Amino acid sequence: MTQQPRKGTIRAYVLIHTRAGRSKAIVQELALLPGVISAHALWGVPDVIVYAEVGSQPELDDLVMEKIQTIDGIERTDTHIAL
């Protein structure tokens, strides 16, 4: 059983495809972003996975579209909101 987030929190997993050789540096950059709880480089596809918790849908939009997707070397993201 996982720890339950506070009421009203939006939890999401962001699967990230990166340019070759950039995963480790991208993980370090992602870890500094507000709302990112964890970021890990992976073997296989996707290259990186992020677990994030934010307070609202607009905050998630901003995190993914304005912060994560603008990092150099990120080619594509796939966001999954946890229920």
Biopython code that builds the backbone (N, CA, C, O; Angstrom):
import numpy as np
from Bio.PDB.StructureBuilder import StructureBuilder

atoms = [
    (1, "MET", "N", (0.841, -1.179, 0.000)),
    (1, "MET", "CA", (0.000, 0.000, 0.000)),
    (1, "MET", "C", (0.882, 1.237, 0.000)),
    (1, "MET", "O", (1.872, 1.302, 0.729)),
    (2, "THR", "N", (0.524, 2.210, -0.812)),
    (2, "THR", "CA", (1.301, 3.439, -0.879)),
    (2, "THR", "C", (0.696, 4.506, 0.013)),
    (2, "THR", "O", (-0.491, 4.475, 0.335)),
    (3, "GLN", "N", (1.539, 5.449, 0.403)),
    (3, "GLN", "CA", (1.078, 6.557, 1.226)),
    (3, "GLN", "C", (0.130, 7.426, 0.410)),
    (3, "GLN", "O", (0.424, 7.749, -0.741)),
    (4, "GLN", "N", (-0.988, 7.803, 0.986)),
    (4, "GLN", "CA", (-1.974, 8.623, 0.297)),
    (4, "GLN", "C", (-1.551, 10.090, 0.330)),
    (4, "GLN", "O", (-1.156, 10.596, 1.381)),
    (5, "PRO", "N", (-1.630, 10.778, -0.814)),
    (5, "PRO", "CA", (-1.301, 12.209, -0.833)),
    (5, "PRO", "C", (-2.403, 12.998, -0.151)),
    (5, "PRO", "O", (-3.499, 12.485, 0.076)),
    (6, "ARG", "N", (-2.109, 14.238, 0.170)),
    (6, "ARG", "CA", (-3.134, 15.084, 0.796)),
    (6, "ARG", "C", (-4.292, 15.296, -0.177)),
    (6, "ARG", "O", (-4.106, 15.249, -1.393)),
    (7, "LYS", "N", (-5.458, 15.523, 0.354)),
    (7, "LYS", "CA", (-6.663, 15.706, -0.461)),
    (7, "LYS", "C", (-6.471, 16.872, -1.432)),
    (7, "LYS", "O", (-5.951, 17.925, -1.063)),
    (8, "GLY", "N", (-6.895, 16.666, -2.667)),
    (8, "GLY", "CA", (-6.772, 17.692, -3.681)),
    (8, "GLY", "C", (-5.481, 17.632, -4.477)),
    (8, "GLY", "O", (-5.298, 18.406, -5.417)),
    (9, "THR", "N", (-4.589, 16.729, -4.118)),
    (9, "THR", "CA", (-3.328, 16.597, -4.833)),
    (9, "THR", "C", (-3.527, 15.780, -6.102)),
    (9, "THR", "O", (-4.182, 14.738, -6.086)),
    (10, "ILE", "N", (-2.960, 16.261, -7.193)),
    (10, "ILE", "CA", (-2.961, 15.509, -8.444)),
    (10, "ILE", "C", (-1.626, 14.796, -8.537)),
    (10, "ILE", "O", (-0.565, 15.417, -8.467)),
    (11, "ARG", "N", (-1.696, 13.474, -8.697)),
    (11, "ARG", "CA", (-0.493, 12.640, -8.815)),
    (11, "ARG", "C", (-0.371, 12.190, -10.264)),
    (11, "ARG", "O", (-1.357, 11.777, -10.874)),
    (12, "ALA", "N", (0.832, 12.268, -10.813)),
    (12, "ALA", "CA", (1.015, 11.878, -12.204)),
    (12, "ALA", "C", (2.380, 11.245, -12.422)),
    (12, "ALA", "O", (3.360, 11.587, -11.760)),
    (13, "TYR", "N", (2.417, 10.318, -13.363)),
    (13, "TYR", "CA", (3.653, 9.733, -13.842)),
    (13, "TYR", "C", (3.897, 10.297, -15.233)),
    (13, "TYR", "O", (3.009, 10.275, -16.086)),
    (14, "VAL", "N", (5.091, 10.797, -15.455)),
    (14, "VAL", "CA", (5.450, 11.344, -16.763)),
    (14, "VAL", "C", (6.550, 10.465, -17.344)),
    (14, "VAL", "O", (7.651, 10.387, -16.798)),
    (15, "LEU", "N", (6.242, 9.808, -18.454)),
    (15, "LEU", "CA", (7.197, 8.965, -19.152)),
    (15, "LEU", "C", (7.880, 9.831, -20.189)),
    (15, "LEU", "O", (7.216, 10.517, -20.967)),
    (16, "ILE", "N", (9.206, 9.803, -20.206)),
    (16, "ILE", "CA", (9.969, 10.748, -21.016)),
    (16, "ILE", "C", (10.924, 10.012, -21.943)),
    (16, "ILE", "O", (11.661, 9.117, -21.531)),
    (17, "HIS", "N", (10.889, 10.415, -23.200)),
    (17, "HIS", "CA", (11.818, 9.897, -24.204)),
    (17, "HIS", "C", (12.855, 10.988, -24.449)),
    (17, "HIS", "O", (12.505, 12.138, -24.718)),
    (18, "THR", "N", (14.134, 10.622, -24.356)),
    (18, "THR", "CA", (15.208, 11.605, -24.464)),
    (18, "THR", "C", (16.116, 11.322, -25.662)),
    (18, "THR", "O", (16.111, 10.232, -26.234)),
    (19, "ARG", "N", (16.879, 12.327, -26.010)),
    (19, "ARG", "CA", (17.923, 12.151, -27.003)),
    (19, "ARG", "C", (19.009, 11.267, -26.387)),
    (19, "ARG", "O", (19.266, 11.349, -25.186)),
    (20, "ALA", "N", (19.632, 10.439, -27.186)),
    (20, "ALA", "CA", (20.660, 9.507, -26.702)),
    (20, "ALA", "C", (21.738, 10.234, -25.904)),
    (20, "ALA", "O", (22.233, 11.288, -26.304)),
    (21, "GLY", "N", (22.083, 9.646, -24.774)),
    (21, "GLY", "CA", (23.155, 10.175, -23.940)),
    (21, "GLY", "C", (22.756, 11.289, -22.986)),
    (21, "GLY", "O", (23.614, 11.801, -22.266)),
    (22, "ARG", "N", (21.490, 11.686, -22.951)),
    (22, "ARG", "CA", (21.070, 12.818, -22.126)),
    (22, "ARG", "C", (20.299, 12.425, -20.864)),
    (22, "ARG", "O", (19.999, 13.288, -20.039)),
    (23, "SER", "N", (19.975, 11.150, -20.697)),
    (23, "SER", "CA", (19.085, 10.739, -19.600)),
    (23, "SER", "C", (19.582, 11.140, -18.220)),
    (23, "SER", "O", (18.816, 11.690, -17.429)),
    (24, "LYS", "N", (20.853, 10.875, -17.912)),
    (24, "LYS", "CA", (21.363, 11.175, -16.564)),
    (24, "LYS", "C", (21.303, 12.668, -16.263)),
    (24, "LYS", "O", (20.889, 13.065, -15.174)),
    (25, "ALA", "N", (21.713, 13.495, -17.218)),
    (25, "ALA", "CA", (21.688, 14.943, -17.004)),
    (25, "ALA", "C", (20.251, 15.446, -16.870)),
    (25, "ALA", "O", (19.972, 16.330, -16.060)),
    (26, "ILE", "N", (19.356, 14.891, -17.653)),
    (26, "ILE", "CA", (17.949, 15.287, -17.591)),
    (26, "ILE", "C", (17.350, 14.927, -16.240)),
    (26, "ILE", "O", (16.608, 15.725, -15.668)),
    (27, "VAL", "N", (17.656, 13.742, -15.717)),
    (27, "VAL", "CA", (17.154, 13.331, -14.401)),
    (27, "VAL", "C", (17.608, 14.326, -13.333)),
    (27, "VAL", "O", (16.821, 14.697, -12.462)),
    (28, "GLN", "N", (18.856, 14.757, -13.390)),
    (28, "GLN", "CA", (19.358, 15.720, -12.405)),
    (28, "GLN", "C", (18.602, 17.045, -12.496)),
    (28, "GLN", "O", (18.295, 17.657, -11.472)),
    (29, "GLU", "N", (18.306, 17.485, -13.703)),
    (29, "GLU", "CA", (17.568, 18.730, -13.894)),
    (29, "GLU", "C", (16.116, 18.589, -13.436)),
    (29, "GLU", "O", (15.572, 19.492, -12.800)),
    (30, "LEU", "N", (15.495, 17.463, -13.759)),
    (30, "LEU", "CA", (14.105, 17.217, -13.359)),
    (30, "LEU", "C", (13.947, 17.212, -11.841)),
    (30, "LEU", "O", (12.955, 17.718, -11.317)),
    (31, "ALA", "N", (14.918, 16.644, -11.139)),
    (31, "ALA", "CA", (14.843, 16.528, -9.683)),
    (31, "ALA", "C", (14.755, 17.886, -8.991)),
    (31, "ALA", "O", (14.307, 17.966, -7.848)),
    (32, "LEU", "N", (15.172, 18.938, -9.660)),
    (32, "LEU", "CA", (15.147, 20.284, -9.072)),
    (32, "LEU", "C", (13.812, 21.000, -9.246)),
    (32, "LEU", "O", (13.587, 22.039, -8.627)),
    (33, "LEU", "N", (12.932, 20.466, -10.072)),
    (33, "LEU", "CA", (11.668, 21.139, -10.363)),
    (33, "LEU", "C", (10.661, 20.972, -9.227)),
    (33, "LEU", "O", (10.491, 19.866, -8.715)),
    (34, "PRO", "N", (9.992, 22.052, -8.826)),
    (34, "PRO", "CA", (8.934, 21.943, -7.828)),
    (34, "PRO", "C", (7.825, 21.026, -8.339)),
    (34, "PRO", "O", (7.393, 21.140, -9.486)),
    (35, "GLY", "N", (7.374, 20.129, -7.486)),
    (35, "GLY", "CA", (6.332, 19.181, -7.855)),
    (35, "GLY", "C", (6.866, 17.815, -8.231)),
    (35, "GLY", "O", (6.138, 16.825, -8.163)),
    (36, "VAL", "N", (8.133, 17.746, -8.630)),
    (36, "VAL", "CA", (8.726, 16.450, -8.967)),
    (36, "VAL", "C", (9.144, 15.771, -7.671)),
    (36, "VAL", "O", (10.002, 16.270, -6.944)),
    (37, "ILE", "N", (8.529, 14.627, -7.392)),
    (37, "ILE", "CA", (8.841, 13.862, -6.183)),
    (37, "ILE", "C", (10.019, 12.936, -6.436)),
    (37, "ILE", "O", (10.890, 12.788, -5.578)),
    (38, "SER", "N", (10.051, 12.308, -7.617)),
    (38, "SER", "CA", (11.178, 11.454, -7.980)),
    (38, "SER", "C", (11.343, 11.431, -9.493)),
    (38, "SER", "O", (10.385, 11.599, -10.247)),
    (39, "ALA", "N", (12.584, 11.216, -9.914)),
    (39, "ALA", "CA", (12.918, 11.104, -11.333)),
    (39, "ALA", "C", (13.995, 10.039, -11.459)),
    (39, "ALA", "O", (14.982, 10.048, -10.723)),
    (40, "HIS", "N", (13.796, 9.113, -12.408)),
    (40, "HIS", "CA", (14.729, 7.997, -12.568)),
    (40, "HIS", "C", (14.996, 7.721, -14.041)),
    (40, "HIS", "O", (14.075, 7.718, -14.858)),
    (41, "ALA", "N", (16.268, 7.489, -14.376)),
    (41, "ALA", "CA", (16.618, 6.997, -15.698)),
    (41, "ALA", "C", (16.333, 5.500, -15.721)),
    (41, "ALA", "O", (16.501, 4.813, -14.714)),
    (42, "LEU", "N", (15.902, 5.000, -16.873)),
    (42, "LEU", "CA", (15.514, 3.595, -17.003)),
    (42, "LEU", "C", (16.272, 2.926, -18.137)),
    (42, "LEU", "O", (16.766, 3.593, -19.046)),
    (43, "TRP", "N", (16.360, 1.612, -18.076)),
    (43, "TRP", "CA", (16.809, 0.829, -19.219)),
    (43, "TRP", "C", (15.571, 0.536, -20.039)),
    (43, "TRP", "O", (14.537, 0.172, -19.478)),
    (44, "GLY", "N", (15.648, 0.682, -21.330)),
    (44, "GLY", "CA", (14.487, 0.412, -22.174)),
    (44, "GLY", "C", (13.692, 1.676, -22.433)),
    (44, "GLY", "O", (14.198, 2.793, -22.319)),
    (45, "VAL", "N", (12.436, 1.469, -22.785)),
    (45, "VAL", "CA", (11.550, 2.570, -23.154)),
    (45, "VAL", "C", (10.472, 2.702, -22.090)),
    (45, "VAL", "O", (9.834, 1.702, -21.761)),
    (46, "PRO", "N", (10.241, 3.871, -21.544)),
    (46, "PRO", "CA", (10.843, 5.156, -21.856)),
    (46, "PRO", "C", (12.237, 5.272, -21.243)),
    (46, "PRO", "O", (12.693, 4.367, -20.545)),
    (47, "ASP", "N", (12.905, 6.385, -21.507)),
    (47, "ASP", "CA", (14.258, 6.604, -20.993)),
    (47, "ASP", "C", (14.267, 7.102, -19.556)),
    (47, "ASP", "O", (15.185, 6.809, -18.791)),
    (48, "VAL", "N", (13.227, 7.863, -19.196)),
    (48, "VAL", "CA", (13.136, 8.481, -17.868)),
    (48, "VAL", "C", (11.690, 8.423, -17.415)),
    (48, "VAL", "O", (10.770, 8.544, -18.223)),
    (49, "ILE", "N", (11.493, 8.236, -16.104)),
    (49, "ILE", "CA", (10.147, 8.324, -15.529)),
    (49, "ILE", "C", (10.185, 9.310, -14.359)),
    (49, "ILE", "O", (11.129, 9.334, -13.569)),
    (50, "VAL", "N", (9.133, 10.117, -14.278)),
    (50, "VAL", "CA", (8.984, 11.105, -13.210)),
    (50, "VAL", "C", (7.681, 10.829, -12.483)),
    (50, "VAL", "O", (6.660, 10.532, -13.104)),
    (51, "TYR", "N", (7.726, 10.929, -11.150)),
    (51, "TYR", "CA", (6.502, 10.925, -10.353)),
    (51, "TYR", "C", (6.357, 12.329, -9.799)),
    (51, "TYR", "O", (7.274, 12.853, -9.166)),
    (52, "ALA", "N", (5.191, 12.944, -10.040)),
    (52, "ALA", "CA", (4.959, 14.319, -9.605)),
    (52, "ALA", "C", (3.669, 14.429, -8.813)),
    (52, "ALA", "O", (2.722, 13.671, -9.025)),
    (53, "GLU", "N", (3.652, 15.377, -7.906)),
    (53, "GLU", "CA", (2.447, 15.726, -7.163)),
    (53, "GLU", "C", (2.295, 17.238, -7.215)),
    (53, "GLU", "O", (3.208, 17.982, -6.857)),
    (54, "VAL", "N", (1.124, 17.681, -7.668)),
    (54, "VAL", "CA", (0.826, 19.115, -7.766)),
    (54, "VAL", "C", (-0.564, 19.371, -7.206)),
    (54, "VAL", "O", (-1.321, 18.435, -6.948)),
    (55, "GLY", "N", (-0.892, 20.627, -7.021)),
    (55, "GLY", "CA", (-2.161, 20.973, -6.398)),
    (55, "GLY", "C", (-3.338, 21.142, -7.331)),
    (55, "GLY", "O", (-4.481, 21.196, -6.877)),
    (56, "SER", "N", (-3.081, 21.228, -8.650)),
    (56, "SER", "CA", (-4.179, 21.476, -9.573)),
    (56, "SER", "C", (-3.797, 21.066, -10.993)),
    (56, "SER", "O", (-2.626, 20.848, -11.301)),
    (57, "GLN", "N", (-4.814, 20.968, -11.847)),
    (57, "GLN", "CA", (-4.576, 20.648, -13.256)),
    (57, "GLN", "C", (-3.710, 21.726, -13.936)),
    (57, "GLN", "O", (-2.785, 21.381, -14.671)),
    (58, "PRO", "N", (-3.987, 23.014, -13.710)),
    (58, "PRO", "CA", (-3.114, 24.031, -14.311)),
    (58, "PRO", "C", (-1.650, 23.904, -13.858)),
    (58, "PRO", "O", (-0.736, 24.156, -14.644)),
    (59, "GLU", "N", (-1.428, 23.519, -12.612)),
    (59, "GLU", "CA", (-0.059, 23.308, -12.137)),
    (59, "GLU", "C", (0.598, 22.144, -12.871)),
    (59, "GLU", "O", (1.780, 22.212, -13.210)),
    (60, "LEU", "N", (-0.160, 21.080, -13.117)),
    (60, "LEU", "CA", (0.381, 19.945, -13.867)),
    (60, "LEU", "C", (0.683, 20.361, -15.303)),
    (60, "LEU", "O", (1.733, 20.018, -15.847)),
    (61, "ASP", "N", (-0.240, 21.101, -15.914)),
    (61, "ASP", "CA", (-0.008, 21.611, -17.270)),
    (61, "ASP", "C", (1.294, 22.400, -17.336)),
    (61, "ASP", "O", (2.108, 22.199, -18.237)),
    (62, "ASP", "N", (1.482, 23.295, -16.379)),
    (62, "ASP", "CA", (2.690, 24.125, -16.344)),
    (62, "ASP", "C", (3.940, 23.276, -16.152)),
    (62, "ASP", "O", (4.943, 23.476, -16.838)),
    (63, "LEU", "N", (3.881, 22.329, -15.221)),
    (63, "LEU", "CA", (5.036, 21.478, -14.954)),
    (63, "LEU", "C", (5.446, 20.714, -16.209)),
    (63, "LEU", "O", (6.621, 20.696, -16.574)),
    (64, "VAL", "N", (4.484, 20.090, -16.863)),
    (64, "VAL", "CA", (4.813, 19.258, -18.023)),
    (64, "VAL", "C", (5.143, 20.098, -19.251)),
    (64, "VAL", "O", (6.186, 19.899, -19.874)),
    (65, "MET", "N", (4.275, 21.026, -19.600)),
    (65, "MET", "CA", (4.433, 21.737, -20.870)),
    (65, "MET", "C", (5.431, 22.891, -20.835)),
    (65, "MET", "O", (6.083, 23.176, -21.839)),
    (66, "GLU", "N", (5.554, 23.555, -19.688)),
    (66, "GLU", "CA", (6.441, 24.714, -19.612)),
    (66, "GLU", "C", (7.795, 24.398, -18.992)),
    (66, "GLU", "O", (8.779, 25.083, -19.271)),
    (67, "LYS", "N", (7.853, 23.383, -18.165)),
    (67, "LYS", "CA", (9.119, 23.077, -17.486)),
    (67, "LYS", "C", (9.762, 21.798, -18.033)),
    (67, "LYS", "O", (10.896, 21.839, -18.509)),
    (68, "ILE", "N", (9.062, 20.679, -17.973)),
    (68, "ILE", "CA", (9.660, 19.412, -18.406)),
    (68, "ILE", "C", (9.925, 19.401, -19.909)),
    (68, "ILE", "O", (11.038, 19.091, -20.333)),
    (69, "GLN", "N", (8.931, 19.731, -20.713)),
    (69, "GLN", "CA", (9.090, 19.623, -22.167)),
    (69, "GLN", "C", (10.087, 20.618, -22.751)),
    (69, "GLN", "O", (10.506, 20.460, -23.898)),
    (70, "THR", "N", (10.469, 21.622, -22.001)),
    (70, "THR", "CA", (11.420, 22.607, -22.512)),
    (70, "THR", "C", (12.870, 22.275, -22.163)),
    (70, "THR", "O", (13.779, 22.991, -22.582)),
    (71, "ILE", "N", (13.101, 21.211, -21.412)),
    (71, "ILE", "CA", (14.471, 20.804, -21.073)),
    (71, "ILE", "C", (15.159, 20.264, -22.317)),
    (71, "ILE", "O", (14.600, 19.444, -23.044)),
    (72, "ASP", "N", (16.376, 20.733, -22.553)),
    (72, "ASP", "CA", (17.152, 20.303, -23.714)),
    (72, "ASP", "C", (17.368, 18.786, -23.681)),
    (72, "ASP", "O", (17.837, 18.234, -22.686)),
    (73, "GLY", "N", (17.021, 18.136, -24.775)),
    (73, "GLY", "CA", (17.222, 16.693, -24.889)),
    (73, "GLY", "C", (15.965, 15.878, -24.703)),
    (73, "GLY", "O", (15.963, 14.679, -24.983)),
    (74, "ILE", "N", (14.888, 16.501, -24.236)),
    (74, "ILE", "CA", (13.627, 15.780, -24.118)),
    (74, "ILE", "C", (12.916, 15.841, -25.461)),
    (74, "ILE", "O", (12.657, 16.918, -25.999)),
    (75, "GLU", "N", (12.608, 14.670, -25.986)),
    (75, "GLU", "CA", (11.978, 14.581, -27.300)),
    (75, "GLU", "C", (10.465, 14.405, -27.231)),
    (75, "GLU", "O", (9.741, 14.895, -28.098)),
    (76, "ARG", "N", (9.982, 13.702, -26.196)),
    (76, "ARG", "CA", (8.546, 13.418, -26.101)),
    (76, "ARG", "C", (8.198, 13.050, -24.676)),
    (76, "ARG", "O", (9.005, 12.451, -23.966)),
    (77, "THR", "N", (6.985, 13.414, -24.255)),
    (77, "THR", "CA", (6.483, 13.017, -22.949)),
    (77, "THR", "C", (5.126, 12.344, -23.089)),
    (77, "THR", "O", (4.400, 12.565, -24.058)),
    (78, "ASP", "N", (4.802, 11.524, -22.108)),
    (78, "ASP", "CA", (3.524, 10.818, -22.055)),
    (78, "ASP", "C", (3.096, 10.850, -20.592)),
    (78, "ASP", "O", (3.702, 10.178, -19.758)),
    (79, "THR", "N", (2.066, 11.616, -20.273)),
    (79, "THR", "CA", (1.666, 11.852, -18.891)),
    (79, "THR", "C", (0.453, 10.998, -18.520)),
    (79, "THR", "O", (-0.524, 10.926, -19.266)),
    (80, "HIS", "N", (0.535, 10.350, -17.347)),
    (80, "HIS", "CA", (-0.527, 9.499, -16.839)),
    (80, "HIS", "C", (-0.923, 9.983, -15.458)),
    (80, "HIS", "O", (-0.112, 9.936, -14.533)),
    (81, "ILE", "N", (-2.163, 10.450, -15.301)),
    (81, "ILE", "CA", (-2.662, 10.908, -14.006)),
    (81, "ILE", "C", (-3.125, 9.697, -13.205)),
    (81, "ILE", "O", (-3.945, 8.909, -13.675)),
    (82, "ALA", "N", (-2.596, 9.557, -11.996)),
    (82, "ALA", "CA", (-2.970, 8.435, -11.120)),
    (82, "ALA", "C", (-4.298, 8.717, -10.450)),
    (82, "ALA", "O", (-4.599, 9.853, -10.085)),
    (83, "LEU", "N", (-5.089, 7.665, -10.294)),
    (83, "LEU", "CA", (-6.404, 7.792, -9.643)),
    (83, "LEU", "C", (-6.295, 7.573, -8.158)),
    (83, "LEU", "O", (-7.299, 7.641, -7.448)),
]
sb = StructureBuilder()
sb.init_structure("model")
sb.init_model(0)
sb.init_chain("A")
sb.init_seg("    ")
for serial, (resi, resn, name, xyz) in enumerate(atoms, 1):
    if name == "N":
        sb.init_residue(resn, " ", resi, " ")
    sb.init_atom(name, np.array(xyz, "f"), 0.0, 1.0, " ", f" {name:<3s}", serial, name[0])
structure = sb.get_structure()
